[in-house]
Each structure stands twice: as structure tokens, then as C-alpha cells.
Amino acid sequence: MRPKLVVGNWKMHGSRQQVTQLLEGLKQGNEGLSKDVAVAVAPSHLHVGLANELLTGSQIALGAQDLHPGEEGAFTGAVSAPMLADYGVSYVIVGHSERRQFFAETDAVVAEKFLAAQEHGLRPILCIGESLMQREQGLSEQIVLSQLDAIVAAAGVQAFRDAVIAYEPIWAIGTGQTATPTEAQQVHWILRDHLAELDAAVASGVQLLYGGSVKSANSGKLFREPDIDGALVGGASLKAEEFLAICKSADF
Ligand code: 13P
């Protein structure tokens, strides 16, 4: 069985005090969790340094929410993969729908970020997912496969040996409307099956996370689906107790 992975995407939330409190709570509560469940948090870039200090010696891994594809240079406001790696970051989210929507990120830019992350030893968490309109038009499968194929074309299927994919239907993000375990499983199976046509070993090893209104009340059922290997959690990752309950529900 693939190990489970639960990642908290804190988005643009948190003060120094809130970050400290949340991480202290997570460190305490995380102790009893089995080694089969990996846990990571992705604070804002500004809080990565603080989080790195607070997480020293803990089992909780550090993630980031985005990166610039370049190594360094005149890119005002941007943060590069080497900078993140220097601060102990091991996972980085790429292609989140909020980046695609509000920052006009295309599949091509997402692919560059994915490659830059891997080049510097960071594990990309590639986000893909369809909008409500696309879903209503019956285009879900086509959209997620084309988003996935854009990265396969740029990086090759072997790149998914050390990458994570998060299926996040946009209509489920922050809406309280989760995909049912059966709906999510269906898409995850399509993704894995698609990769299996290219490389069976890569497909069976790649971790596929679900994201979109995950909370402790629905996570256990999602995690019991055969192709759901964890979750990318937004709002519910901002409360230590609730996030820990989600992590514990992956431990079975
Ligand atoms: P919510 O869990 O708040 O719906 O957000 C999901 C998400 O976008 C995680 O990346």
C-alpha cells in the first residue's frame, strides 16, 4: 500500500503568533501518528523561516505554496527553489487553481515550476482540477488529463517517481461542497490509469491527493478509497485539532 500524505495549504493566512501556536499544537498532537502517514504544512513564504525553526526535530515536513522557475535574478517579489531548499522546504505546491486563476499561470508556466522544483530537490505537488462549468459540460476528465499531460510532456513520466499530484476540483475548494469519495476515486483512478499506460511502476507509486473542503468529518471515507493517498487541506488545516483529526483518519 502507498503511504498516506496529508498537507496543509495555509494560503494567505497567519501571523507570527498564529503560526507559532498552530505549529506547537501540531507538533504535540502529531507524536502518536504512525510513520505510514506523512504530514506537511505549507505556510506563506514569509513564514517559511519561522516554520522551519519551529519544526526542527519534528516529523512534520515543510512545504511552500509556490515558487519562481528561475534560480535568481531580477524578478521582484519572487522566491526561487534554491531559496526554499535553503530554508528546509521539501514540498512545493505548483499550479494551484488560485495561482492559475488569479495569477494567470498557464500549464507551460506550471511545468517550468515543476521542473525547477525537482532540479533543486523539492517534491512538487502538482494541482489539477476542473471548474464547475467544465464539470457541468462533462469535461472533467478531459481537463485533468490535459493538465497532467502538459507536465508529462515537459518533464517525462519518470518525473512522477518523485512528485505528488493533487486533484482539486475548483467547485469543491472553500465551498464546503466536497466531491464524494466515489466521485474523487473515479477521477483518481482515471489519472492513475492514464499514467499506467506510460509507466506502470510510476503509476502505482505516485501519491494522489484529493483537495477541496476536506475536513475530519469526510476525510476517513475519502482515504479508504483505493486511489486516494491523502489530502491537500485548505481551511481545515488552520486549526491544529481539526488538522490532526484529518491526519489521524489516514492512519488505519
Ligand atoms: P479548502 O480545503 O479550504 O477547500 O481548500 C482546498 C485547497 O485549495 C487546498 O489547496
Residues whose N, C-alpha, C, O or C-beta is under 5 A from the ligand:
A	BS01	13P	N9 A172 I173 G174 T175 G211 G212 S213 V214 L232 V233 G234 G235 A236
